[in-house]
Amino acid sequence: MKKIFPDLPNWSFNLDEVSANVYEAIGTDKYGHKVSYTGTDLEAILSQCKCAAKKIDKSLKGDSNDGSPQCG
């Protein structure tokens, strides 16, 4: 299943069940950067992927802080 989120317009996320109750989320941006997580809690791994994508976007903008958006 493919998902797109308004707060990450340059990213798309593919969600798959790779084994019984084991999910993989892979996010790809328009430049080819990728983030991925695998686990049993689909919402948690999707949240981790989105957070990692936000960190990449922030670093690409040249943000001078530690590059860690508040994710949680």
C-alpha distances in whole Angstrom, upper triangle without the diagonal:
4,7,10,13,17,19,17,17,17,14,10,8,6,5,7,10,12,15,16,15,14,11,11,10,11,12,14,16,18,21,19,19,17,16,14,15,15,16,16,16,12,13,16,14,12,15,17,15,16,19,19,18,21,23,23,23,26,28,27,29,32,32,35,34,33,29,28,26,26,23,23
4,7,10,14,16,14,13,14,11,7,6,4,6,9,12,15,18,19,18,17,13,12,10,10,10,11,13,15,18,16,17,14,14,14,15,16,17,18,17,13,14,16,14,12,15,16,13,14,17,17,16,18,21,20,20,23,25,24,26,29,29,32,32,30,27,25,24,25,22,22
4,7,10,12,11,11,12,9,6,5,6,8,11,14,17,20,21,19,18,14,13,10,10,9,11,12,14,17,16,16,14,14,14,15,16,18,18,16,13,12,15,13,10,12,14,12,11,15,16,14,15,19,18,18,21,23,22,24,27,27,30,29,28,24,23,21,21,19,20
4,7,9,7,7,9,7,5,6,9,11,15,18,20,23,25,22,21,17,16,12,12,9,10,11,12,16,15,15,14,14,15,17,18,20,21,19,15,14,16,15,11,13,15,12,10,14,15,12,13,17,16,15,18,21,20,21,24,24,27,27,26,22,21,19,20,18,19
4,6,5,6,9,8,8,9,12,13,17,20,22,25,26,24,22,19,17,14,14,11,12,12,14,17,17,16,16,15,16,17,19,21,22,19,16,14,15,15,11,11,14,12,9,12,14,11,12,15,16,14,16,19,19,19,22,22,25,25,24,20,19,17,17,15,17
4,5,5,9,9,10,12,15,17,21,24,26,29,30,27,26,23,21,17,17,14,15,13,15,18,19,18,18,18,19,20,23,24,25,22,19,17,18,18,14,14,16,15,11,14,16,13,12,16,16,14,16,19,18,18,22,21,24,24,24,20,20,17,17,16,18
4,6,9,9,11,13,16,18,22,24,27,29,30,28,26,23,21,17,17,14,14,13,15,17,18,17,17,16,18,19,22,23,25,22,19,16,17,17,14,12,14,13,9,11,13,10,9,13,13,11,13,16,16,15,18,17,21,20,20,17,16,13,14,13,15
4,6,6,8,10,14,16,20,23,25,28,29,27,25,21,19,15,14,10,11,9,11,13,14,13,13,13,15,17,20,22,24,21,18,16,17,16,13,12,13,11,8,10,11,8,7,11,11,9,11,14,13,14,17,17,20,20,20,16,15,13,15,14,16
4,6,8,11,14,17,21,24,26,29,31,29,27,23,21,17,15,12,11,9,9,12,14,14,14,15,17,20,23,25,26,24,21,19,20,19,15,16,17,14,11,14,14,11,11,14,13,11,13,16,15,15,18,19,22,22,22,19,19,17,18,17,20
4,7,10,14,17,20,24,25,29,30,29,26,23,20,16,14,10,8,5,6,8,10,10,12,13,16,19,22,24,26,24,21,20,21,19,16,16,17,14,12,14,13,10,10,13,11,9,12,14,12,13,17,18,21,22,22,18,18,17,19,18,21
4,7,10,13,17,20,21,25,27,25,23,19,16,12,10,6,6,4,7,9,9,9,9,10,12,15,18,21,23,21,18,17,18,15,12,13,14,10,9,12,11,8,10,12,11,10,13,15,14,15,18,19,22,22,22,18,18,16,18,17,19
4,7,10,13,17,18,22,24,22,20,16,14,10,8,6,6,6,9,11,11,11,10,10,12,14,16,19,21,19,16,15,17,14,11,13,14,10,10,13,13,10,12,15,14,13,17,18,17,19,22,23,26,26,25,21,20,19,20,18,20
4,6,10,13,15,18,20,18,16,13,10,7,5,4,6,9,12,14,12,12,10,9,9,11,13,15,17,16,12,12,14,11,8,11,12,8,9,12,12,10,13,15,15,15,18,19,19,21,24,24,27,26,25,21,20,19,20,17,18
4,7,10,12,15,17,16,14,10,8,6,5,6,8,12,14,16,14,14,11,11,9,11,12,14,15,15,11,13,14,12,9,13,13,10,12,15,15,13,16,19,18,18,22,23,22,24,27,27,30,30,28,24,23,22,23,20,21
4,7,9,12,14,12,11,7,6,5,7,9,12,15,18,20,17,17,13,12,10,10,10,11,12,12,8,10,12,10,8,12,13,11,12,16,16,15,18,20,20,21,23,25,25,27,29,29,32,31,29,26,24,23,23,20,20
4,6,9,11,10,9,6,5,7,9,12,14,18,20,22,19,19,15,14,11,11,10,11,11,12,9,12,14,11,11,15,15,13,16,19,18,18,21,23,23,24,27,28,28,30,32,32,35,34,32,28,27,26,26,23,22
4,6,7,7,6,4,6,9,12,15,18,21,24,26,23,22,18,17,13,12,9,10,9,11,9,13,14,12,13,16,17,16,18,21,20,21,24,25,25,27,29,30,31,33,35,35,37,36,33,31,29,28,28,24,23
4,7,8,6,6,6,10,12,16,18,22,24,26,22,22,18,16,13,12,9,10,10,13,11,15,16,13,14,18,18,16,19,22,21,22,25,26,25,27,30,30,31,34,35,36,38,36,34,31,29,29,29,25,25
4,6,5,7,9,13,15,19,22,25,28,29,26,25,21,20,16,14,10,10,10,13,12,16,17,15,17,20,19,19,22,24,24,25,28,29,28,31,33,33,34,37,38,38,40,39,36,33,31,31,31,27,26
4,6,8,12,15,18,21,24,28,31,32,29,28,24,22,18,16,12,11,9,12,12,16,17,16,17,20,21,21,23,25,25,26,29,30,31,33,35,36,36,39,41,40,42,40,37,35,33,32,32,28,26
4,6,10,13,16,20,23,26,29,31,28,27,23,20,17,14,11,8,6,8,9,12,13,13,15,17,18,18,21,22,23,24,27,28,28,30,32,33,34,37,38,38,40,38,35,32,30,29,28,25,23
4,7,10,14,17,20,24,27,28,25,23,20,17,13,11,7,5,5,8,8,12,12,10,13,15,15,15,18,20,20,21,24,25,25,27,30,30,31,34,35,35,37,35,32,30,27,27,26,23,21
4,7,10,13,17,20,23,24,22,20,16,14,11,8,6,5,6,7,6,10,10,8,10,13,13,12,15,17,17,18,21,22,22,24,26,27,28,31,32,32,34,32,30,27,25,24,24,20,19
4,7,10,13,17,20,21,18,17,13,11,7,6,4,7,9,10,8,11,11,8,9,12,11,10,13,15,15,15,18,19,19,21,24,24,25,28,29,29,31,30,27,25,23,23,23,19,19
4,7,10,13,17,18,15,14,10,8,5,5,6,9,11,11,8,10,10,6,6,9,9,7,10,12,12,12,15,16,16,18,20,21,22,24,26,26,29,27,25,22,20,20,20,17,17
4,7,10,13,14,12,10,7,6,4,7,9,12,14,14,12,13,13,9,8,11,10,7,10,12,11,10,14,15,14,16,19,19,19,22,24,24,27,26,24,21,20,19,20,18,19
4,7,10,12,10,8,5,5,6,9,12,15,17,16,14,14,14,11,9,11,10,7,8,11,9,7,11,13,11,12,16,16,16,18,21,21,24,24,22,18,18,17,19,16,18
4,7,8,6,6,5,7,9,12,15,18,21,20,17,18,18,15,13,14,14,10,10,13,11,8,12,13,11,12,15,16,14,17,20,21,24,24,22,19,19,18,21,19,21
4,5,5,5,7,9,12,15,18,21,24,23,20,20,20,17,15,16,15,12,11,13,12,8,11,12,10,9,13,14,12,14,17,18,22,22,21,17,18,18,20,19,21
4,6,8,10,13,15,19,22,25,27,26,23,23,23,21,18,19,19,15,15,17,15,12,14,15,12,11,15,15,13,15,18,20,23,24,23,20,21,20,23,22,25
4,6,9,12,16,19,22,26,29,28,25,25,25,22,20,21,20,16,16,17,15,12,14,15,11,11,14,14,11,13,16,18,21,23,22,19,20,20,23,23,26
4,6,10,13,17,20,23,26,26,23,23,23,20,18,20,18,15,15,17,14,12,14,15,11,12,16,15,13,16,18,20,23,24,23,19,21,21,24,22,25
4,7,10,14,17,21,24,23,21,21,20,17,16,17,15,12,13,14,11,9,12,12,8,10,13,12,11,14,16,18,20,21,19,16,17,18,20,19,22
4,7,10,14,17,20,20,18,18,17,14,13,15,13,9,11,12,9,8,12,12,9,11,14,14,13,17,18,20,22,22,20,17,17,18,20,18,20
4,7,11,14,17,17,15,15,14,11,10,11,9,6,8,10,7,7,10,10,9,12,14,14,15,18,19,19,22,21,19,16,15,16,17,15,17
4,7,10,14,14,12,13,12,8,9,11,8,6,10,11,9,10,13,13,13,15,18,18,18,21,23,23,25,24,21,18,17,18,19,16,17
4,7,10,10,10,11,9,6,8,10,7,6,10,11,10,12,15,15,15,18,20,20,21,24,25,25,27,25,22,20,18,18,18,15,15
4,7,9,8,11,10,6,9,12,10,10,13,14,14,15,18,19,19,21,23,24,25,27,29,28,30,28,25,23,21,21,21,18,17
4,6,7,10,8,6,10,12,11,12,15,16,16,18,20,21,21,24,25,26,28,30,31,30,32,30,27,25,22,22,22,18,17
4,6,9,9,8,11,13,13,14,17,18,18,20,22,23,24,26,28,29,30,33,34,33,35,33,30,28,25,24,23,20,18
4,6,5,6,9,10,11,12,14,16,17,18,20,21,23,25,26,27,29,31,32,31,33,31,28,26,23,22,20,17,15
4,5,5,6,9,10,11,12,14,15,16,18,20,21,23,24,26,27,29,31,30,32,30,27,25,22,21,20,16,15
4,6,5,6,9,10,11,12,14,15,16,18,20,21,22,24,26,27,29,28,30,28,26,23,20,19,17,13,12
4,5,5,6,9,10,11,12,14,15,17,19,20,21,23,25,26,28,26,28,26,23,21,18,17,15,11,10
4,5,5,6,9,10,10,12,14,15,17,18,20,21,23,25,26,25,27,25,22,20,17,17,16,12,12
4,5,5,6,9,10,10,12,14,15,16,18,20,21,23,25,24,26,25,22,19,17,16,15,12,12
4,5,5,6,9,10,11,12,14,15,17,19,20,21,23,22,24,22,20,17,14,13,12,8,8
4,5,5,6,9,10,11,12,14,15,17,19,20,22,20,22,20,18,15,12,12,12,8,8
4,5,5,6,9,10,11,12,14,15,17,19,20,20,22,21,18,15,13,13,13,10,12
4,5,5,6,9,10,10,12,14,15,17,19,18,21,19,17,14,12,11,11,9,10
4,5,5,6,9,10,11,12,14,16,17,16,18,16,14,11,9,7,8,6,8
4,5,5,6,9,10,11,12,14,16,15,17,16,13,10,9,9,11,9,11
4,5,5,6,9,10,11,13,15,14,17,16,15,11,11,10,12,11,14
4,5,5,6,9,10,11,13,12,15,14,13,9,8,7,9,9,12
4,5,5,6,9,10,11,10,12,11,9,6,6,6,9,10,13
4,5,5,6,9,10,10,13,13,12,8,9,10,13,13,16
4,6,5,6,9,9,13,13,13,9,10,10,13,14,17
4,5,5,7,6,9,9,10,6,8,8,12,13,17
4,5,5,6,8,9,9,6,9,10,14,15,19
4,5,8,11,12,13,10,12,13,17,18,21
4,6,9,11,13,10,13,13,17,18,22
4,6,9,11,9,12,13,17,19,23
4,6,8,7,10,11,14,16,20
4,7,7,11,12,15,18,21
4,5,8,10,12,15,18
4,6,9,11,13,16
4,6,10,12,15
4,6,8,11
4,6,9
4,7
4
